[in-house]
Every structure is written in structure tokens, then in C-alpha cells.
Amino acid sequence: MSVGGAVGYATTAAGREETGTERARLPVQAFLLSYQQRDDLNRAYEGLVERCMREQGVPVKALTHVRPPLKDFLARRYGLTDLEQAEQYGYGLPPSGHAAPPSAPKLTTAQRRVYDGASEERPQGCVGWAARQLGDDSRARDTPYAMQLQRTTWDASAKDPRVVAAVARWSSCMSARGYPGRTSPVDTPGKVLAGKAAERAQATAEVRCNRSSGVVRQWFAVEAAYQEAAIERDKDTLIAERTAALRVVERARAALAD
């Protein structure tokens, strides 16, 4: 089970000591929406759905606000990096007021038909109508090309000899600390740990080995280089995709201002 890798959405994430830069950002992040932009989009969408339901005569109570996943784009991308968090929570995350996205709202049959059912006036129901009001029929906000690029560069960088060598140093460090058999900082332990204290101890060892081996710094640098090359090849496509996504953000913020 992976704790890192090419997952999640971009934000203006700070790398700090994990990457050796004050405000580290992967090149692809310039083409991805920020956490705040995605959160504004969600709030506008939810508000439009609620408005549509009221106008159709089947109001619903306020939808539970869905916050975007993975606020920090670089968090755990190359393994655990937060020593204080590892010491306190092990492989887990600290408690957050932003729980996982809630399930779909409980609706009556009549509400469901209006919510996502088809009609001549509003195909795909209120959810489809809300997306169209934002100009997001094609889900431009997902920036699919940029997201695929960051997945591809993560995969490629993981196989790069420089990263492979850094991962080997990390593995040797873990063995020296009493955890043999750990082969990658982005994989969780294969066996069940004996209690929370043991989990915290191992997670802390991982962070310390990440730092001493330089694996995070090396991996970040290698992936950044892969991304720069990929962006240069497809810059026009990425710019066009981000421009379309920003238009959706502008519509969403206008809707929130109404």
C-alpha cells in the first residue's frame, strides 16, 4: 500500500527542508488549480445545486461542503517527511475538521429526479445544470492533461538510477535502524506493527532515514527535471487547459459573490 506517489491535487505547497528549498513547487503545479481555487469551485457548485432544487420546488437542506483532497500536493509524495507528525501519529494523519468527502445526500424519490434526473428543461438534473452554469461540462477544473503528466513523471523518476540509488541508501538506513526489508519510502510496512508505539517508532525512523539518505531531495530534483522537459514539449496544451480551468474558477467566484 503506497503512502506516496502521484496522487492528489495541486496546491501552493511548501517543501521546506524536505526538498532543500524555501517554497518548493514542482513545475507542473503552475498548471494545476490551487487548493483554494478547487474549494471555491466546490462551494459554488454546491450553492448552485441548492438554488436549482429550490427553484424546482423541491428544496434540500444545505449540502455538506466537500473540501478538495490532499491540501499539500507534496505531502508524502516521496515518503514521510514530517518528523513531528510521525512521532505523534505514526503513519496516520492528524485529526482534521475536513473529513473525507461525504456520501451523496439522502433524497426522496421526487428530489432525486430533480437532483440528477433528466428533464427537457434541465438535462442531467440540477447537478448537470450547476456544472453548465460554471461552464464545466467537460470538467476542465480537473486539468486532466496536467494530472496525467504528474503521474507519468512520478513513475519515470521512480525508475531513474539517481532515485534508485537514493532509495537504496534509504533502505540501508532503515536496516541499520532495525527495520530490514524496507525497500521504498513510499510503501507502508508489509506486516502489522505491534501497537501504536511501534508504528510511531518506525515512522519516525523513516523520516530520519529520508533526511539522512537525501532521497526526498534527490527524487524531487529528478522529477522536476522530467517535468520541465515534458512541459516544454506540451506547453501549449497545458496553457490552454489551465486557461479553461481558470475561466471556470472565475465563474465560480462570480456565483459565490451573487
N, C-alpha and C positions, 0 to 999 in steps of 0.2 A: 504494500500500500504506500503510495507516494505522499510525502508531505511537501514536496516542491514541484517544480516542473512548470510547463507552460499552461497555466490556468488563470482564470480570473480576468478582471477588467483593469484598465489602467487608471492610475491617479498620479498626482504630482508627488511621488513617494520620495522620501529622503533615504539615502543609502548610509550616511554617516560612516562609522568605522568599518562596517561590513564590506564596503567597496573601496574605501580609502578616499572618497570624495565628499565634499560638504553637502551637496544636493544632487546625489547620483540619480540619473534617469537614463533608461535605455533609449536609444534613438527612436524606436517605434512608438514610444509614448507621446511623441509630438503629433501622432496621427490618430490617437485614441482619445475618447472623451474622458474628462476627469470624473472623479467620484461625485463631485458636487453637480456637474452637468447631468450625470445619469440620475442622480437623486431628484433634481428638478424635473427631469423628464417623467420620472415615475409619479411624482406628486401631481403634475399637470394631467397626466393620463388618468390617474385615479379620479381627479376632480371632474374631468370631462365625462367619464363613465357615470359618476353620480348625477351630474347635471342631466345627462341623456335619460337616465332612469326616471328622474323626477318629471322631465318633460313628457315622457311616455306614460305617465300616470301610475308608475309602479316604483315609487321611491324605495331606496335601500338605505340602511344606516351606513354611516361613513365607512368606506373600505379601510381595512388595515393597511397602513402605509408600508410598502415594500421597499426596503433600502437595498441598494446595489450590493452584490457580494464583493468580498475582498477589497477592503478600502485601501490597503497598501499593496500596490502592484508587485513590489519586490519582496514582500514578506514571504519567507520560506521558499522562494524560487530556487535557491541553491542550497537549501537546508536551513536548519535552525540558526538564528543569528542573535537573538535577544537573550542575553545571559540571565538577566533578572527574571524574565518570563519563564525561562527553562527551570530556574531554581525554584520558582513558586508553583508552576503549573505542569512541569514536565513537557509532554508532547501536546498537551491541551492548550486551549486558548483562554485568556482571562474572561470572566463574565462580561457580557455586553448587553446594553439595553436594546441593541439591534439584533433581534433574534433572526433565525432563518426565515426566508420568505414564507408567509402564511399560506395555507391552502385556500382554494377558491371559496368565495363567500357562500354561505348557506342561503339558497334562494328557493322560493316557491316555484311551482311549475310555470305560473304566469310570469314571474320575474325572470326565470331562466330563459324563456322565449325572447324576452326583450333584451336581456343581458348579452347573449351570444347567438341568438337565433336569427334567421334570415327574414327580412320583410322587404316589400317593394321600396319603402322609404329609407330603410337603413339596413342594407345587406350586412351580414355578419354581426348583427345586433349592435348594442351600444359599445362593445369593445372594438368592433371594426370601425364604427363611426368616430370614436375617440382617436384611434390611430390615424384616420384620414384627416381629422382636424389638425393634427400635428404634422401632416404631410409625410407620415412614416409608414405608408403601406408596405414598403419593401424592407422595413426595419433597418433604415440607414444608420440608426443610432448604434447598432451592433458593430459597425465598421468591420465587416467580415473579412475583407482582404487583409487589413492590418492585423486582425486577430490571428488569421492563418499564418501570416508572416512571423509573428512572435512564437507561434507553436513550432514552425519549421526551424527557426534559428535556435530555439532551445534544443531541439532534437539534434541538430547538426553540431552545436557546440558541445553537447554531452559526449560526442564521439571524437572530438578534436584531441590530438595527442597531448596538448598542453593541459587540457582539462583532465584527461585520463591520468596524467602524471600527478596532478594535484589531488585527485580523488584517491590515488594510491597512497599518497602521503597522509591523507586524512585517515584512511583505513589502518595504516601502520600506527598512527597516533592512537586510534581507538583501541587497537590491540594492546598497546603499551599501557593504556589506562584500565585494562581488564575487560575489554569488550571485543574479543576476537570474532571474526566472521562478518563484521560490518563492512560492506563493500561500497556503499554510496551514502553520502549525506542527505540525499533526497528520498531515501527509503526509511520507513519506520521499522522498528525491531521485528524480526520474524517470530520471536517467541513472546509469550505473555510474561510481563515482568511481575515480580513478586511484590506487589504493593506499590502505593504511590511514591513512597520514599525512594524505592529502587528506580522507578520511572524518572523521578526528578534528577537523581544522580546520573543516570545515563544521558538524559537530555542535556544536562549541564556539561558532561564530558564532550558531547557532540559539538556544542557551541565553542568550547575551548579548543577542540581539535580543528574546527572550521577556521578559527583565528590563527592558530599556530601553523597550519598547513598552507594557509593562503588560498584555499580552494574557492572561497566566495569571491575574493578579489580577482583571481585568475579567470574564473568562469564568467564573471560579469564582463571583464575586458574582452574575452574571446567572443562572447555572444554579441557584445556591442559592435565589434568589427564585422561580424557576419551580418548584422542588421544594417550597418552603414552601406555595405555592398549591395544588399537586397533592395534597400530603399533607393539607391542610385539607379538601379535597373528599372524600378517601377514607380518612380516618384510621381509621375503624372496621375497614375491610377490612385495612389494614396492621397494625393492632394484633392482630387475630385471626390473621393469617398468622404474625406474629412469635411470638405465644404458642404456636402449634402447633409452630413450629420449635424453640423453647426446650424444649418437652416432649421432643422427640427428643434434644436435647443432654443433657438430664437423664438420659434412659435410657442414652445412650451412655456418659456418665461413670460411671453405676452399673455398667454392664457392664465398664468398664475397672477398676473398683475390686474386682470379684469375684476 
